[in-house]
Amino acid sequence: MSDAAQPTAAEVRAAAEAVKTALDRHLAAVERRSGEEDPAVYDAFNELAAAAEAYDELLYDRYDEVTPFEIPGEDTLPPYTGPEEPSALSVLIRRDYAVAEPQRLMAQARRVEAADEEGPGAETSDTVHGALGLLFGEFEPDEIASRHKEFGLEEGDSTLWVTAADETAEPGEWLEAPFEQVDPQRVVCRFDVSAVFDEEFDDDLDDGDEGDDGDGDLPELDEDLDTDLDEDGEPARLEADR
């Protein structure tokens, strides 16, 4: 960043003062809160987070320094405002995959075609796009998740949201745009799986190596992992990562 684009010292100081003001407001809101989900506390929290992030950015741009504060990301859910006793719910699931082995993917699709006498034709499985359509049309998403390596796929992040509704939607009501009207304040619970959690776990193991008997091996942990396998021989990671 050029000197001309850098914030001035006065701007950094003003941002620091804004953090102090937001901090005082947050404490005052906490002291006056009317319950565990007081919207005033939620608003003060967001104001403090925004002020701290702005200060952190200006501090770095001007002085190449950072603060020790971790600013929550956008995946932090707001307080729940849905019905206390939901009569209906929606389960929203997202799973990301990388196509790690396209040839394996297309080979599996060709097997599906060969077993289906009324299939669309061999040319469909000769492209990644066509192979994906065949496999996801043939197998349930949960089966693909448990057998993803067989299909040449590599797992990415995944998340599951359970959202509350006042009543069940009419048949076909939301099919044209199924994900456009998700209200984060009606999320009852969510479960996330990410390599980020694995990295944090690995960091914890690295920190603990200093206190072991020398070689850094963890035989008891390896034994547990070896026995906790699903029917396809893959580690049952979902519950462990949540």
Residue pairs with C-beta under 8 A, 6 or more apart in sequence:
1 61
6 61
6 62
7 58
7 61
7 62
8 62
9 62
11 58
11 62
12 55
12 58
12 59
12 62
12 63
15 51
15 54
15 55
15 58
15 59
16 55
18 51
18 54
18 55
19 48
19 51
19 52
19 55
21 51
22 44
22 47
22 48
22 50
22 51
22 52
23 48
25 44
25 47
25 48
26 41
26 44
26 45
26 47
26 48
28 44
29 38
29 40
29 41
29 43
29 44
30 41
30 44
32 40
33 40
33 41
37 79
37 80
37 81
39 79
42 78
42 79
49 71
49 72
52 67
52 69
52 71
53 71
55 67
56 66
56 67
56 69
56 71
59 65
59 66
59 67
60 66
75 192
77 184
77 185
77 187
77 190
78 184
78 185
79 185
80 185
80 186
80 187
80 188
81 185
81 186
82 163
82 164
82 165
82 183
82 185
82 186
82 188
83 164
83 166
86 164
86 165
86 166
86 188
87 165
87 166
87 167
87 168
88 164
88 165
88 166
88 167
88 168
88 169
89 162
89 163
89 164
89 165
89 188
90 162
90 163
90 165
91 160
91 161
91 162
91 163
92 160
92 161
92 162
92 163
92 179
92 182
93 141
93 158
93 159
93 160
93 161
94 158
94 159
95 141
95 145
95 155
95 156
95 158
96 155
96 156
96 157
96 158
97 148
97 153
97 154
97 155
97 156
98 153
98 154
98 156
99 105
99 128
99 132
99 152
99 153
99 154
100 152
100 153
100 154
101 152
102 128
102 131
102 152
103 152
104 150
104 151
104 152
105 128
105 131
105 132
105 135
105 151
105 152
105 153
106 125
106 126
106 127
106 128
106 131
108 131
108 135
108 150
108 151
108 152
109 124
109 125
109 130
109 131
109 132
109 134
109 135
110 122
110 125
112 119
112 125
112 134
112 135
112 138
113 119
113 120
113 121
113 122
113 124
113 125
113 134
119 134
123 130
124 130
124 131
124 133
124 134
125 131
125 134
135 144
135 151
136 144
139 147
144 151
144 153
145 155
145 158
146 230
146 231
146 232
146 234
147 232
148 154
148 155
149 234
156 195
157 192
157 193
157 194
157 195
157 196
158 192
158 193
158 194
159 190
159 191
159 192
159 193
160 190
160 191
160 192
161 182
161 187
161 189
161 190
162 187
162 188
162 189
162 190
163 182
163 183
163 186
163 187
163 188
164 186
164 187
164 188
165 186
174 181
191 238
191 242
192 241
192 242
193 237
193 238
193 241
193 242
194 241
197 241
198 241
205 218
205 221
209 216
212 218
225 235
228 235
228 236
228 240
229 235
229 236
230 236
